[in-house]
Amino acid sequence: MDNALIRQRLQEKFGDSLLNVDEPYGMLTFEVPKDMNLKVLQFLYDDPELRFQFLTDLTAVHYPGQPGRELAVVYHLHNLVDNIRIRFKVFTSIEKPDVFTATQLYESANWMERETYDFFGINFVGHPNLRRILNVDEMTYFPMRKEFPLEDQSRIDKDDEMFGRG
Amino acid sequence: MTEHHIKLPEGSIEKTTTTLNLGPTHPATHGVFQNILELDGERIVSAEQTVGYIHRAFEKIAERRPLYQITPLTDRLNYCSSPINNMGWHLVCEKLLRIKTPKRVDYMRVIVMELARISDHLICNSVVGVDSGAFTGFLYVMQYRELIYEIYEEICGSRLTTNMGRIGGFERNFNQTVFEKLDKFLDEYPAVLKEFENLFNRNRIFMDRTIGTGGISAERALNYGFTGPNLRATGVDYDVRVHSPYSSYEDFDFEIPVGKTGDNYDRFLVRNQEMWQSLNIINQAYKKLKEFKGADAEVYHADVPEYYLPKKEDVYTKMEALIWHFKIVMGETEIPPGEVYHSVEGGNGELGFYLISDGGRSPYRLHFRRPCFIYYQAYSELTKGSMLSDAVLTMSSLNLIAGEMDA
């Protein structure tokens, strides 16, 4: 099994819904509309040939420069039998960051989704226990979003004497 | 209505279970995390895990740092085997930058990573012993972890949070003392490990305490995202070193030990067996390392002036070296844009790095796949219905490292 075959199988099943197919550093990467993420996960899980039954990683990325599709949820899946990995993404707007949960399929998605919610504010619809996990419960913002930059190392408005740099 | 020895006041709500906080600073948790247990007598009805007490926002910090400054962050993930994390991070960077490392560097890395794996498993297994009442093994093997730390110290200057190596290789060649200490380790450790196994493997008390507790089936373990020794104890022979070899692991001949029931006893045995396999790998790598003669034996890094700091004497005497030095230290090297996932077999399982670069000087996004964080979810299922004392044992046998869990 190789990337070309997986791509062909996916194209047969999902047709035009498969977007931005690419192979950066040898890993098949594609995008699907956000309401199809569960269908794709289920298909990849159930298909007797593809057998992507191990969720390696689930996380998100914030792209503030893309109106309407600011947040990307990234899934890394692994077929342990044929030892091949793929990655797929769904994009969602930051105003209504609703994405279906994968917890019905993978127990491991539970905490990974909670972590993603905690840092990016993605609302996993149907998640059994969508609470903050690493940050304090009282937090009101999502710190991994790009609107919270770390301090610029080269800023000059601070009094350097106070920081031992004078 | 059951009869109580203590008469409850009129109108009070009758609760038949006890809530017990195990952690976050309980000595039995071996790290800062909390379990809220609901107990019926000594039996666990339900467990709820709380993590995040030492969350340090590494992923966010990494978004403002040049690549070489992220290495010390990775130390602090699984601090029982920080060299593996360091090497994993360097490997990710090298994959993104398409740097090919010389074979000698690969073998040096393999030696260091396998030493780290031994020290990681050693801690985990001896602590399982401590939690089941056997302190001797723990004290006995500690001096060999100390020897491993001395080897780290000779290689990079520090012991626990090593910050070892650089993108492209090591900061200096292994010196004579490294090889002497390695010889001592390879010479003495097999007998120690054998004795450690003699203490536990057929120990009646230890077997009674561990067999049949904290078990999980292979299907459930895969569904929970288990990797590493904990997955292999259920009988799945998934090992990143074999499935996606990195750092020339394909040149070595070793076995993947697997268990059957996935209980605490199997996890213990798998880790012990892995230590034997690690010793085997170190011996092979050491032999290969000795085959490099003359100028080849002086190779300890790849030729990547953009990322590898030049020699100090060159910085003072050569213009180019000075420029590279300045650019690297100030973090002014632009990273090529790209998106890469790479994983290594850490002490606890698949330690993955997902790195996105947009062409800037630091990563656009960096995500760590921490094996501990993912499999700790299963803890409530593993302990449901078991005794409180077994829950403590299960916790230590999963090898939960708070630093890795909370990132």
Boltz contact constraints between the chains, C-beta under 6 A:
constraints:
  - contact:
      token1: [A, 24]
      token2: [B, 339]
      max_distance: 6.0
  - contact:
      token1: [A, 25]
      token2: [B, 340]
      max_distance: 6.0
  - contact:
      token1: [A, 54]
      token2: [B, 222]
      max_distance: 6.0
  - contact:
      token1: [A, 57]
      token2: [B, 352]
      max_distance: 6.0
  - contact:
      token1: [A, 57]
      token2: [B, 369]
      max_distance: 6.0
  - contact:
      token1: [A, 59]
      token2: [B, 367]
      max_distance: 6.0
  - contact:
      token1: [A, 61]
      token2: [B, 365]
      max_distance: 6.0
  - contact:
      token1: [A, 76]
      token2: [B, 341]
      max_distance: 6.0
  - contact:
      token1: [A, 80]
      token2: [B, 238]
      max_distance: 6.0
  - contact:
      token1: [A, 83]
      token2: [B, 243]
      max_distance: 6.0
  - contact:
      token1: [A, 107]
      token2: [B, 223]
      max_distance: 6.0
  - contact:
      token1: [A, 107]
      token2: [B, 224]
      max_distance: 6.0
  - contact:
      token1: [A, 108]
      token2: [B, 224]
      max_distance: 6.0
  - contact:
      token1: [A, 108]
      token2: [B, 225]
      max_distance: 6.0
  - contact:
      token1: [A, 108]
      token2: [B, 374]
      max_distance: 6.0
  - contact:
      token1: [A, 110]
      token2: [B, 377]
      max_distance: 6.0
  - contact:
      token1: [A, 111]
      token2: [B, 377]
      max_distance: 6.0
  - contact:
      token1: [A, 134]
      token2: [B, 52]
      max_distance: 6.0
  - contact:
      token1: [A, 134]
      token2: [B, 55]
      max_distance: 6.0
  - contact:
      token1: [A, 134]
      token2: [B, 406]
      max_distance: 6.0
  - contact:
      token1: [A, 144]
      token2: [B, 60]
      max_distance: 6.0
  - contact:
      token1: [A, 150]
      token2: [B, 64]
      max_distance: 6.0
